[in-house]
Structure formats: structure tokens, C-alpha cells
Amino acid sequence: MGHQDVLNRLTEVFQELSDEDDVVLVDVTTADDVPGWDSVFHVKFIIAIEQAFKVRFAASEINAANNVGELAAMIEGKLTHA
């Protein structure tokens, strides 16, 4: 799965969870860029990502991602080493 594929799937997961069909996630997107992306939504989003990609994140990994691009790269790394 390529980087753009991961971003597209992240956008789908985000849209399903938030009911915000007009939000498209890109590498530089942060929680501050999206209205309603608070700490509670973030936890729900991470759980949905884990289910969608069949991966698991350690708390330290979740806190290490500064934007969607870094999150996508972590997912790609987990998929490559699965």
C-alpha cells in the first residue's frame, strides 16, 4: 500500500467517523486544522485507524505524530513489517 493509498484510506476513516465528507486529509494536516478534532475525537480516530489497517499503536507512537503525513508513515512502516 503506497503513501497516497494510506492517505486516501485515512480520509475515508475520518469522514466515516466525523460525518464530515468535505474534509480531505493531506500530509500537513493537523488536528488544529480541522474543526471538531479534539482529544476525544483523536482517541476514536486512532481506534478506527487501528481497526481499518489492522495495526496497533503504542501511546508513545500516537503522541509522536505531528501531522497526518507522519501518522501515514507510521502506518506504512507497520504494514511493511507485518
C-alpha positions as CSV (number, residue, x, y, z in Angstrom):
1,M,0.0,0.0,0.0
2,G,1.5,3.3,-1.1
3,H,1.6,6.6,0.7
4,Q,-1.3,8.1,-1.2
5,D,-3.4,4.9,-0.7
6,V,-2.8,5.3,3.1
7,L,-3.8,8.9,3.0
8,N,-7.0,8.1,1.0
9,R,-7.9,5.4,3.5
10,L,-7.2,7.7,6.4
11,T,-9.5,10.3,4.8
12,E,-12.3,7.7,4.4
13,V,-11.9,6.6,8.0
14,F,-12.0,10.2,9.1
15,Q,-15.1,11.0,7.1
16,E,-16.9,7.9,8.3
17,L,-16.2,8.8,11.9
18,S,-16.9,12.5,11.7
19,D,-19.6,12.6,9.1
20,E,-17.6,15.4,7.5
21,D,-17.5,14.4,3.9
22,D,-15.7,17.5,2.7
23,V,-12.6,17.0,4.8
24,V,-9.6,15.6,2.9
25,L,-6.5,14.8,4.9
26,V,-3.1,15.6,3.4
27,D,0.4,15.2,4.8
28,V,0.5,18.6,6.5
29,T,-3.0,18.3,8.1
30,T,-3.0,18.6,11.9
31,A,-5.8,18.4,14.4
32,D,-5.7,22.2,14.7
33,D,-6.7,22.4,11.0
34,V,-10.0,20.5,11.4
35,P,-12.9,21.8,13.5
36,G,-14.1,19.3,16.0
37,W,-10.8,17.3,16.0
38,D,-10.4,17.4,19.8
39,S,-8.7,14.9,22.2
40,V,-11.8,12.7,22.4
41,F,-12.2,12.5,18.6
42,H,-8.5,11.8,18.3
43,V,-8.8,8.7,20.5
44,K,-11.8,7.5,18.5
45,F,-9.9,8.2,15.2
46,I,-6.8,6.2,16.4
47,I,-9.0,3.2,17.4
48,A,-10.8,3.4,14.0
49,I,-7.4,3.6,12.2
50,E,-6.1,0.5,14.1
51,Q,-9.2,-1.4,13.1
52,A,-9.1,-0.2,9.4
53,F,-5.5,-1.0,8.9
54,K,-5.3,-3.9,11.4
55,V,-2.3,-2.3,13.2
56,R,-1.7,-1.3,16.8
57,F,0.0,1.9,18.1
58,A,1.8,2.4,21.4
59,A,0.9,5.5,23.3
60,S,4.4,6.9,22.6
61,E,3.8,6.5,18.8
62,I,0.4,8.2,18.9
63,N,1.9,11.2,20.6
64,A,4.9,11.3,18.3
65,A,2.9,12.1,15.1
66,N,2.9,15.8,14.5
67,N,0.7,15.6,11.4
68,V,-1.2,13.2,9.2
69,G,1.8,12.6,7.0
70,E,3.8,11.3,10.0
71,L,0.8,9.2,11.0
72,A,0.6,7.7,7.5
73,A,4.3,7.0,7.5
74,M,4.0,5.1,10.8
75,I,1.1,3.1,9.3
76,E,3.2,2.3,6.2
77,G,6.0,1.1,8.5
78,K,3.7,-1.2,10.4
79,L,2.2,-2.6,7.2
80,T,5.7,-3.2,5.7
81,H,6.8,-5.1,8.8
82,A,3.6,-7.0,9.4
